[in-house]
Amino acid sequence: MKNVLFLDFDGTITQCDVTDLILEAFAEPQWRAIEADWEAGRMGSRDCLHAQMRLVRASRRELDDLLDSIEIDDGFGGLLEVCACNSIQVHIVSEGFDYCIRRILARSAELTPLLRGVRICASHLEPEGDRWRIEFPFAHHSCPHGCATCKPMVMRLLARASARAIFVGDGLSDRYAAQHADEVFAKGRLADFCATRGIAFFPYARLAEVAAHLAARGDALNGRADEEILVGMEAS
């Protein structure tokens, strides 16, 4: 059975939430009230991002300067190498913006060959003067949560029925992906959500831990089941 690894971007591959940094730097303060409505479940992330980005005023150069200051988890390259060695396909699924993801990842020449074949499924962002136009190519009309990127839909399409979906994430926007994955690595608010819902997961702090765990399981990942290594968290 093949394995496909799906990675969140903001707070997972990066060490911060890129969209929040953009809003803190360039948006009118009302964005925080919109964020609160999303966190409370009063709106979906698609409507939330659309409303928030309408409050942003920044030139392309200003945004690029901010993006160029954002650090990537130093274990990301190693994780990609482990996946390549174990024939695990990798994809990035994010409710953040493709423009930001591609610019941040392009800064590292070492990552370029490792990212071949990695699909980036995210919201679309492009400049229009000091405003930014957004689109949601991976939203889905049947998504009951109004997500900007319907991660379960993307996972079904890219993993197919014959593959196991492994998900790595950190935040509330990852909770629906975690519910549909065969295996979950979680930290932060996603770990809290999984523990509350009784979803089995591996806790991690940095991607090097995920890489080490997958490397130690090479034979199992290439086709043999090994259920003993799945850590079941106690349901609260």
Backbone as JSON, one array per atom type, in Angstrom:
{
  "sequence": "MKNVLFLDFDGTITQCDVTDLILEAFAEPQWRAIEADWEAGRMGSRDCLHAQMRLVRASRRELDDLLDSIEIDDGFGGLLEVCACNSIQVHIVSEGFDYCIRRILARSAELTPLLRGVRICASHLEPEGDRWRIEFPFAHHSCPHGCATCKPMVMRLLARASARAIFVGDGLSDRYAAQHADEVFAKGRLADFCATRGIAFFPYARLAEVAAHLAARGDALNGRADEEILVGMEAS",
  "N": [[0.84, -1.19, 0.0], [0.66, 2.14, -0.94], [1.98, 5.24, 0.36], [1.03, 8.58, 1.05], [2.14, 11.75, 1.84], [0.8, 14.55, 3.35], [1.27, 17.92, 3.87], [0.62, 20.65, 5.93], [1.2, 24.21, 5.6], [1.57, 26.93, 6.83], [2.97, 27.55, 9.92], [3.69, 24.94, 10.07], [5.46, 23.95, 7.95], [6.66, 26.44, 7.82], [7.83, 28.54, 10.53], [5.96, 30.13, 11.61], [2.68, 31.66, 11.33], [2.0, 32.63, 8.22], [-0.02, 34.12, 6.93], [-1.22, 35.45, 9.1], [0.92, 37.11, 9.84], [1.05, 38.79, 7.6], [-1.42, 40.09, 7.82], [-1.15, 41.34, 10.32], [0.85, 43.13, 9.7], [-0.07, 44.68, 7.51], [-2.85, 45.02, 7.36], [-6.03, 46.6, 8.07], [-7.22, 47.08, 11.43], [-9.61, 45.69, 11.86], [-9.43, 43.11, 11.03], [-8.96, 41.31, 13.06], [-11.37, 40.95, 14.44], [-12.8, 39.63, 12.49], [-11.31, 37.3, 12.35], [-11.88, 36.26, 14.86], [-14.57, 35.63, 14.53], [-14.35, 33.53, 12.7], [-12.89, 31.62, 14.23], [-14.77, 31.09, 16.16], [-16.6, 29.69, 14.75], [-18.53, 31.0, 13.29], [-18.26, 31.69, 10.68], [-16.92, 30.45, 7.56], [-13.55, 29.54, 6.55], [-13.0, 30.43, 3.99], [-14.7, 32.69, 3.49], [-13.72, 34.2, 5.59], [-10.97, 34.69, 4.94], [-11.32, 36.07, 2.55], [-12.65, 38.41, 3.41], [-10.75, 39.44, 5.19], [-8.44, 39.88, 3.58], [-9.3, 41.93, 2.0], [-8.85, 44.07, 3.54], [-6.19, 44.58, 3.44], [-3.41, 46.57, 2.58], [-0.75, 46.79, 0.65], [2.25, 47.0, -1.18], [3.71, 45.0, -3.81], [6.45, 44.76, -3.4], [6.67, 45.39, -0.68], [5.26, 43.25, 0.47], [6.83, 41.1, -0.44], [9.25, 41.63, 0.87], [8.51, 41.11, 3.49], [7.87, 38.38, 3.3], [10.36, 37.34, 2.7], [11.62, 37.35, 5.1], [10.76, 35.25, 6.56], [11.19, 32.21, 8.23], [11.93, 28.81, 7.42], [11.11, 25.63, 8.79], [13.89, 23.86, 9.9], [14.02, 21.16, 9.55], [12.64, 20.45, 7.32], [13.77, 19.91, 4.74], [15.14, 17.52, 5.29], [12.98, 15.87, 5.89], [11.72, 15.73, 3.39], [13.71, 14.33, 2.04], [13.72, 11.84, 3.39], [11.17, 10.97, 2.7], [11.47, 10.71, -0.08], [13.33, 8.63, -0.18], [11.82, 6.56, 0.75], [9.79, 6.25, -1.05], [7.53, 7.86, -0.72], [5.05, 9.93, -1.69], [4.81, 13.48, -1.64], [2.76, 16.25, -0.76], [1.73, 19.66, -0.52], [-0.76, 21.12, 1.35], [-2.8, 23.8, 1.89], [-4.53, 26.51, 3.48], [-3.51, 28.93, 3.22], [-1.62, 31.11, 1.03], [-0.68, 30.57, -2.36], [1.19, 32.22, -3.66], [2.77, 33.19, -1.56], [3.78, 30.79, -0.48], [5.29, 29.7, -2.61], [7.24, 31.7, -3.02], [8.61, 31.75, -0.54], [9.6, 29.09, -0.39], [11.21, 29.05, -2.65], [13.51, 30.38, -1.97], [15.47, 28.67, -1.09], [17.96, 26.94, -2.55], [18.7, 24.35, -2.11], [16.35, 23.02, -1.57], [15.0, 22.92, -3.96], [15.43, 20.66, -5.87], [14.31, 18.66, -4.3], [11.69, 19.31, -4.16], [10.49, 18.67, -6.51], [7.75, 17.33, -8.15], [6.12, 17.77, -5.99], [3.02, 18.88, -5.19], [1.4, 22.01, -4.8], [-1.3, 22.93, -3.12], [-3.38, 25.39, -2.6], [-4.8, 28.57, -1.55], [-5.19, 31.14, -4.02], [-3.18, 33.96, -4.77], [-2.6, 37.21, -5.97], [-1.0, 40.28, -6.99], [-2.59, 43.52, -7.22], [-1.87, 46.44, -7.78], [-1.71, 48.16, -4.77], [-3.36, 46.44, -3.59], [-4.68, 43.06, -3.16], [-5.62, 40.34, -5.04], [-7.65, 37.53, -4.53], [-8.28, 34.03, -4.99], [-9.95, 30.86, -4.88], [-9.02, 28.03, -5.73], [-9.07, 25.44, -4.77], [-11.25, 25.15, -3.2], [-14.47, 23.68, -2.5], [-17.73, 23.08, -3.66], [-19.33, 21.37, -2.23], [-18.3, 21.3, 0.28], [-18.96, 21.31, 3.65], [-18.06, 23.14, 5.47], [-17.23, 25.53, 4.44], [-14.57, 25.96, 3.6], [-11.47, 27.51, 2.62], [-9.51, 26.06, 1.29], [-10.37, 22.88, 0.59], [-9.27, 20.51, 2.37], [-9.73, 17.69, 2.92], [-10.95, 16.92, 0.48], [-8.9, 17.42, -1.4], [-7.02, 15.59, -0.45], [-8.34, 13.17, -0.9], [-8.39, 13.15, -3.7], [-5.67, 13.15, -4.43], [-4.48, 11.06, -3.03], [-5.95, 8.83, -3.61], [-7.83, 5.7, -3.55], [-6.15, 3.59, -3.03], [-4.04, 4.32, -1.44], [-2.42, 5.25, 1.65], [-3.13, 8.03, 3.62], [-1.08, 10.33, 5.1], [-0.96, 12.88, 7.44], [0.37, 16.06, 8.32], [0.25, 18.64, 10.59], [-0.72, 21.75, 12.3], [-2.72, 23.51, 13.22], [-6.08, 24.96, 13.73], [-7.22, 25.05, 11.2], [-6.51, 22.66, 10.16], [-8.04, 20.66, 11.16], [-10.11, 19.24, 9.86], [-8.78, 17.84, 7.91], [-7.25, 16.14, 9.52], [-9.24, 14.5, 10.53], [-9.81, 12.94, 8.37], [-7.54, 11.64, 7.63], [-5.33, 8.78, 7.48], [-3.28, 8.61, 9.21], [-1.8, 10.74, 11.6], [0.28, 13.5, 12.33], [0.71, 15.83, 14.79], [0.74, 19.12, 16.27], [0.48, 21.92, 18.56], [-2.59, 23.68, 18.27], [-3.9, 21.83, 16.7], [-3.08, 19.4, 17.81], [-4.32, 19.62, 20.3], [-6.99, 19.55, 19.46], [-7.14, 16.98, 18.32], [-6.64, 15.37, 20.56], [-8.85, 16.0, 22.14], [-10.93, 15.03, 20.55], [-10.37, 12.35, 20.43], [-8.74, 11.38, 18.4], [-6.21, 9.46, 17.07], [-2.77, 10.28, 17.21], [0.6, 11.32, 16.41], [2.55, 13.21, 18.47], [4.54, 16.12, 17.77], [7.23, 18.5, 17.61], [9.06, 19.69, 15.87], [9.82, 19.34, 12.37], [11.9, 17.59, 11.93], [11.53, 15.57, 13.77], [9.32, 14.25, 12.75], [10.44, 13.32, 10.38], [12.44, 11.59, 11.39], [10.86, 9.68, 12.63], [9.44, 8.56, 10.47], [11.58, 7.6, 8.97], [12.56, 5.58, 10.61], [10.65, 3.73, 10.27], [10.81, 2.57, 7.8], [10.42, 0.02, 6.39], [7.77, -0.65, 7.05], [6.44, 1.54, 6.0], [6.76, 1.13, 3.34], [4.97, -0.82, 2.72], [4.25, -2.82, 4.65], [2.08, -3.46, 7.28], [2.06, -1.95, 10.51], [0.83, -1.67, 13.19], [1.39, -1.32, 15.86], [2.98, 0.87, 16.26], [1.49, 3.12, 16.16], [0.42, 5.72, 18.03], [-2.1, 5.92, 20.27], [-4.06, 8.47, 21.44], [-5.53, 9.22, 24.59], [-8.99, 9.61, 24.8], [-10.65, 12.52, 25.89]],
  "CA": [[0.0, 0.0, 0.0], [1.45, 3.35, -1.04], [1.73, 6.28, 1.34], [1.12, 9.96, 0.56], [2.28, 12.67, 2.96], [0.22, 15.87, 3.14], [1.81, 18.87, 4.82], [0.18, 22.03, 6.05], [2.34, 25.11, 5.39], [1.73, 27.96, 7.87], [3.17, 27.0, 11.25], [4.14, 23.56, 9.96], [6.71, 24.08, 7.2], [7.23, 27.66, 8.37], [7.81, 28.6, 11.98], [4.93, 31.1, 12.01], [1.54, 31.72, 10.42], [2.34, 33.68, 7.26], [-1.18, 34.99, 6.72], [-1.35, 36.32, 10.27], [1.96, 38.14, 9.76], [0.62, 39.75, 6.58], [-2.52, 40.87, 8.37], [-0.62, 42.19, 11.38], [1.7, 44.18, 9.14], [-0.62, 45.5, 6.44], [-4.31, 45.09, 7.33], [-6.74, 47.4, 9.05], [-7.37, 46.26, 12.64], [-10.84, 44.9, 11.89], [-9.18, 41.71, 10.67], [-8.98, 40.48, 14.26], [-12.77, 40.6, 14.71], [-13.16, 38.61, 11.49], [-10.64, 36.08, 12.8], [-12.63, 35.74, 16.0], [-15.79, 35.0, 14.0], [-13.97, 32.23, 12.14], [-12.54, 30.7, 15.31], [-16.0, 30.73, 16.87], [-17.45, 28.9, 13.87], [-19.61, 31.8, 12.72], [-18.02, 31.81, 9.25], [-15.9, 29.54, 7.07], [-12.26, 30.17, 6.29], [-13.03, 31.11, 2.68], [-15.26, 34.03, 3.71], [-12.83, 34.88, 6.5], [-9.81, 35.18, 4.2], [-11.77, 37.07, 1.58], [-12.92, 39.66, 4.13], [-9.52, 39.96, 5.76], [-7.51, 40.39, 2.58], [-9.82, 43.22, 1.5], [-8.35, 45.1, 4.45], [-4.74, 44.67, 3.28], [-2.83, 47.52, 1.64], [0.7, 46.56, 0.61], [2.82, 46.81, -2.51], [4.35, 43.7, -3.99], [7.77, 44.81, -2.76], [6.48, 45.33, 0.76], [4.91, 41.88, 0.83], [7.98, 40.24, -0.68], [10.22, 41.86, 1.93], [8.03, 40.38, 4.66], [7.99, 36.94, 3.05], [11.78, 36.97, 2.71], [12.09, 37.29, 6.49], [10.11, 34.13, 7.22], [12.05, 31.05, 8.28], [11.38, 27.46, 7.22], [11.57, 24.61, 9.74], [15.12, 23.33, 9.35], [13.89, 19.73, 9.29], [11.79, 20.21, 6.15], [14.54, 19.24, 3.71], [15.37, 16.14, 5.72], [11.72, 15.13, 5.75], [11.55, 15.44, 1.97], [14.68, 13.28, 1.68], [13.22, 10.59, 3.92], [10.02, 10.56, 1.88], [11.99, 10.27, -1.37], [13.98, 7.32, 0.01], [10.8, 5.55, 1.07], [8.76, 6.3, -2.09], [6.34, 8.53, -0.2], [4.74, 11.17, -2.4], [4.55, 14.6, -0.73], [2.02, 17.39, -1.28], [1.45, 20.73, 0.44], [-2.17, 21.54, 1.32], [-2.82, 24.97, 2.76], [-5.52, 27.56, 3.27], [-2.74, 30.13, 2.94], [-1.56, 31.58, -0.36], [0.35, 29.98, -3.22], [2.23, 33.23, -3.91], [3.66, 33.21, -0.4], [4.44, 29.48, -0.36], [6.3, 29.54, -3.66], [8.37, 32.62, -2.79], [9.37, 31.3, 0.62], [10.32, 27.86, -0.71], [12.18, 29.29, -3.72], [14.75, 30.97, -1.45], [16.45, 27.64, -0.79], [18.36, 26.14, -3.71], [18.79, 22.95, -1.7], [15.03, 22.42, -1.58], [14.45, 22.87, -5.32], [15.29, 19.3, -6.43], [13.47, 17.83, -3.44], [10.29, 19.72, -4.32], [9.96, 18.2, -7.79], [6.63, 16.41, -7.95], [5.3, 18.19, -4.86], [1.96, 19.81, -5.59], [0.99, 23.03, -3.82], [-2.74, 23.15, -3.21], [-3.57, 26.51, -1.68], [-5.53, 29.71, -2.08], [-4.4, 31.88, -5.0], [-3.0, 35.37, -4.44], [-1.79, 37.97, -6.91], [-1.09, 41.72, -6.7], [-3.28, 44.5, -8.05], [-1.46, 47.69, -7.14], [-1.44, 47.89, -3.35], [-4.36, 45.48, -3.15], [-4.35, 41.7, -3.53], [-6.78, 39.56, -5.48], [-7.56, 36.14, -4.09], [-9.19, 33.03, -5.54], [-9.92, 29.63, -4.1], [-9.12, 26.95, -6.7], [-9.24, 24.14, -4.13], [-12.5, 25.09, -2.45], [-15.4, 22.75, -3.13], [-19.11, 23.5, -3.39], [-19.98, 20.46, -1.29], [-17.64, 21.39, 1.59], [-19.95, 21.85, 4.6], [-17.44, 24.08, 6.4], [-16.86, 26.76, 3.76], [-13.12, 26.08, 3.68], [-10.75, 28.12, 1.51], [-8.99, 24.86, 0.63], [-11.0, 21.7, 1.18], [-8.16, 19.56, 2.48], [-10.15, 16.31, 2.7], [-11.18, 16.71, -0.95], [-7.59, 17.33, -2.04], [-6.4, 14.34, -0.03], [-8.99, 12.06, -1.62], [-8.01, 13.19, -5.1], [-4.25, 12.89, -4.63], [-4.09, 9.8, -2.42], [-6.74, 7.75, -4.2], [-8.29, 4.68, -2.6], [-5.13, 2.58, -2.79], [-2.94, 4.88, -0.67], [-2.66, 5.75, 3.01], [-2.89, 9.46, 3.73], [-0.43, 10.78, 6.32], [-1.12, 14.33, 7.5], [1.17, 16.78, 9.31], [-0.29, 19.98, 10.72], [-0.53, 22.42, 13.59], [-3.73, 24.48, 13.63], [-7.5, 24.67, 13.59], [-7.56, 24.85, 9.79], [-6.12, 21.3, 9.8], [-8.82, 19.67, 11.89], [-10.89, 18.37, 8.98], [-7.8, 16.93, 7.29], [-6.9, 15.12, 10.51], [-10.35, 13.56, 10.66], [-9.88, 12.1, 7.17], [-6.24, 11.01, 7.38], [-5.08, 7.46, 8.07], [-2.27, 8.78, 10.24], [-1.69, 12.17, 11.86], [1.29, 14.12, 13.17], [0.05, 17.08, 15.19], [1.24, 19.96, 17.35], [-0.32, 23.12, 18.75], [-4.04, 23.58, 18.4], [-4.35, 20.58, 16.1], [-2.88, 18.35, 18.81], [-5.4, 19.77, 21.28], [-8.23, 19.1, 18.83], [-7.11, 15.52, 18.18], [-6.77, 14.78, 21.89], [-10.24, 16.19, 22.57], [-11.81, 14.19, 19.73], [-9.94, 10.96, 20.46], [-8.07, 11.04, 17.15], [-4.84, 9.01, 17.32], [-1.79, 11.12, 16.52], [1.95, 11.41, 16.91], [2.92, 14.59, 18.77], [5.85, 16.55, 17.31], [7.51, 19.92, 17.73], [9.76, 20.1, 14.66], [9.68, 18.36, 11.29], [12.95, 16.58, 12.06], [10.96, 14.46, 14.53], [8.48, 13.5, 11.8], [11.37, 12.64, 9.48], [13.08, 10.49, 12.11], [9.85, 8.64, 12.86], [9.18, 7.88, 9.21], [12.79, 6.87, 8.57], [12.66, 4.38, 11.43], [9.58, 2.83, 9.87], [10.94, 2.41, 6.36], [9.8, -1.2, 5.84], [6.32, -0.57, 7.2], [5.93, 2.56, 5.09], [6.8, 0.61, 1.98], [3.95, -1.79, 2.41], [3.85, -3.73, 5.69], [1.36, -2.8, 8.37], [2.76, -1.95, 11.79], [-0.12, -0.89, 13.97], [1.86, -1.08, 17.21], [3.69, 2.13, 16.39], [0.54, 4.24, 16.18], [0.16, 6.12, 19.41], [-3.47, 6.37, 20.46], [-4.22, 9.39, 22.57], [-6.75, 8.98, 25.35], [-10.08, 10.6, 24.58], [-11.0, 13.21, 27.13]],
  "C": [[0.88, 1.24, 0.0], [1.05, 4.34, 0.05], [1.89, 7.64, 0.68], [1.14, 10.87, 1.78], [1.74, 14.04, 2.56], [0.69, 16.79, 4.27], [1.05, 20.18, 4.78], [1.41, 22.92, 5.86], [2.55, 26.06, 6.57], [1.83, 27.33, 9.25], [3.63, 25.56, 11.25], [5.46, 23.52, 9.21], [7.42, 25.37, 7.63], [7.12, 27.63, 9.89], [6.78, 29.6, 12.52], [3.77, 30.98, 11.03], [1.74, 32.92, 9.49], [1.18, 34.65, 7.06], [-1.38, 35.94, 7.88], [-0.3, 37.44, 10.25], [1.59, 39.22, 8.74], [-0.46, 40.67, 7.14], [-2.03, 41.81, 9.46], [0.16, 43.37, 10.82], [0.94, 45.17, 8.26], [-2.14, 45.67, 6.46], [-4.85, 46.07, 8.35], [-7.12, 46.51, 10.24], [-8.64, 45.42, 12.71], [-10.61, 43.42, 11.57], [-9.27, 40.79, 11.88], [-10.41, 40.07, 14.63], [-13.25, 39.54, 13.74], [-12.54, 37.27, 11.88], [-11.41, 35.43, 13.95], [-13.93, 35.06, 15.55], [-15.49, 33.64, 13.39], [-13.67, 31.22, 13.24], [-13.76, 30.24, 16.08], [-16.95, 29.91, 16.02], [-18.58, 29.67, 13.24], [-19.41, 32.06, 11.22], [-16.94, 30.81, 8.85], [-14.62, 30.29, 6.74], [-12.22, 30.89, 4.94], [-13.57, 32.53, 2.83], [-14.35, 34.85, 4.62], [-11.64, 35.49, 5.75], [-10.19, 36.27, 3.2], [-11.99, 38.42, 2.25], [-11.64, 40.26, 4.67], [-8.6, 40.57, 4.71], [-8.01, 41.66, 1.91], [-9.32, 44.38, 2.35], [-6.86, 45.35, 4.3], [-4.38, 45.73, 2.24], [-1.32, 47.36, 1.69], [1.14, 46.41, -0.84], [3.43, 45.42, -2.59], [5.71, 43.68, -3.3], [7.65, 44.71, -1.24], [6.15, 43.9, 1.21], [6.09, 40.94, 0.66], [9.03, 40.4, 0.42], [9.81, 41.11, 3.21], [8.23, 38.88, 4.47], [9.45, 36.48, 3.13], [12.37, 36.9, 4.11], [11.59, 36.04, 7.21], [10.97, 32.87, 7.1], [11.26, 29.76, 8.07], [11.92, 26.55, 8.32], [12.79, 23.91, 9.14], [15.1, 21.82, 9.13], [13.1, 19.41, 8.03], [12.54, 19.47, 5.05], [14.8, 17.79, 4.04], [14.13, 15.28, 5.59], [11.47, 14.78, 4.29], [12.5, 14.33, 1.51], [14.22, 11.91, 2.16], [12.06, 10.07, 3.07], [10.48, 10.05, 0.52], [12.6, 8.87, -1.25], [12.97, 6.2, 0.24], [9.62, 5.58, 0.1], [7.44, 6.85, -1.57], [6.14, 9.82, -0.98], [4.38, 12.24, -1.39], [3.76, 15.68, -1.46], [1.8, 18.4, -0.15], [-0.01, 21.16, 0.27], [-2.35, 22.65, 2.35], [-4.0, 25.87, 2.44], [-4.85, 28.91, 3.07], [-2.59, 30.32, 1.44], [-0.37, 31.02, -1.14], [1.49, 30.95, -3.48], [3.26, 33.21, -2.79], [4.46, 31.91, -0.29], [5.57, 29.36, -1.37], [7.49, 30.47, -3.43], [9.24, 32.15, -1.63], [10.2, 30.06, 0.3], [11.41, 28.09, -1.75], [13.49, 29.88, -3.21], [15.85, 29.94, -1.23], [16.75, 26.8, -2.03], [18.42, 24.66, -3.36], [17.43, 22.25, -1.77], [14.51, 22.17, -3.0], [14.36, 21.47, -5.88], [14.38, 18.4, -5.61], [11.99, 18.13, -3.62], [9.7, 19.3, -5.67], [8.88, 17.15, -7.53], [5.74, 16.76, -6.78], [4.27, 19.2, -5.36], [1.65, 20.77, -4.46], [-0.48, 23.33, -4.06], [-3.11, 24.19, -2.15], [-4.46, 27.57, -2.32], [-4.6, 30.5, -3.01], [-4.38, 33.36, -4.66], [-2.16, 36.04, -5.52], [-2.04, 39.47, -6.71], [-1.91, 42.49, -7.72], [-3.02, 45.87, -7.45], [-1.09, 47.41, -5.7], [-2.52, 47.0, -2.73], [-3.99, 44.1, -3.68], [-5.62, 40.92, -3.86], [-6.59, 38.11, -5.07], [-8.63, 35.29, -4.78], [-9.0, 31.74, -4.75], [-10.08, 28.41, -5.01], [-9.34, 25.57, -6.08], [-10.37, 24.16, -3.09], [-13.43, 24.13, -3.18], [-16.82, 23.09, -2.7], [-19.79, 22.62, -2.36], [-19.36, 20.5, 0.1], [-18.6, 22.01, 2.6], [-19.39, 22.94, 5.5], [-17.03, 25.4, 5.75], [-15.37, 27.01, 3.76], [-12.53, 26.75, 2.43], [-10.09, 27.04, 0.65], [-9.62, 23.67, 1.33], [-9.96, 20.59, 1.24], [-8.6, 18.1, 2.35], [-10.38, 15.99, 1.23], [-9.87, 16.55, -1.7], [-6.92, 16.0, -1.69], [-7.03, 13.15, -0.73], [-8.53, 12.01, -3.07], [-6.56, 12.74, -5.32], [-3.79, 11.56, -4.04], [-4.78, 8.6, -3.08], [-7.07, 6.69, -3.15], [-7.19, 3.71, -2.21], [-3.99, 3.07, -1.9], [-3.38, 5.27, 0.74], [-2.26, 7.21, 3.06], [-2.3, 9.78, 5.1], [-0.51, 12.31, 6.33], [-0.27, 14.92, 8.61], [0.66, 18.21, 9.4], [-0.17, 20.53, 12.13], [-1.73, 23.22, 14.08], [-5.16, 24.06, 13.41], [-7.9, 24.41, 12.14], [-7.22, 23.44, 9.32], [-7.05, 20.24, 10.39], [-9.62, 18.74, 10.98], [-9.98, 17.4, 8.24], [-7.45, 15.8, 8.25], [-8.0, 14.07, 10.66], [-10.43, 12.6, 9.49], [-8.58, 11.38, 6.86], [-6.18, 9.62, 8.02], [-4.09, 7.56, 9.22], [-1.99, 10.28, 10.37], [-0.47, 12.47, 12.72], [0.76, 15.51, 13.51], [0.82, 17.79, 16.3], [0.27, 21.12, 17.52], [-1.8, 22.84, 18.89], [-4.6, 22.33, 17.72], [-4.18, 19.42, 17.07], [-3.97, 18.41, 19.87], [-6.72, 19.24, 20.73], [-8.25, 17.57, 18.75], [-7.29, 14.83, 19.54], [-8.2, 14.86, 22.38], [-11.19, 15.25, 21.84], [-11.42, 12.71, 19.72], [-9.33, 10.48, 19.16], [-6.62, 10.65, 17.46], [-3.86, 9.88, 16.54], [-0.42, 10.98, 17.17], [2.24, 12.87, 17.24], [4.33, 14.9, 18.25], [6.0, 18.03, 17.57], [8.17, 20.48, 16.49], [9.68, 18.99, 13.64], [10.77, 17.3, 11.31], [12.44, 15.36, 12.83], [10.08, 13.6, 13.63], [9.37, 12.69, 10.88], [11.99, 11.42, 10.15], [12.1, 9.34, 12.33], [9.58, 7.86, 11.58], [10.39, 7.08, 8.75], [12.93, 5.57, 9.34], [11.65, 3.32, 11.03], [9.67, 2.48, 8.4], [10.23, 1.2, 5.79], [8.29, -1.12, 5.92], [5.74, 0.42, 6.21], [5.92, 2.09, 3.66], [5.86, -0.56, 1.76], [3.51, -2.7, 3.53], [3.21, -2.98, 6.83], [2.13, -2.95, 9.67], [1.95, -1.13, 12.77], [0.4, -0.56, 15.36], [2.51, 0.28, 17.37], [2.74, 3.33, 16.41], [0.15, 4.54, 17.62], [-1.28, 6.61, 19.51], [-3.57, 7.27, 21.67], [-5.54, 9.11, 23.26], [-7.79, 10.06, 25.05], [-10.42, 11.22, 25.92], [-12.43, 12.91, 27.51]]
}
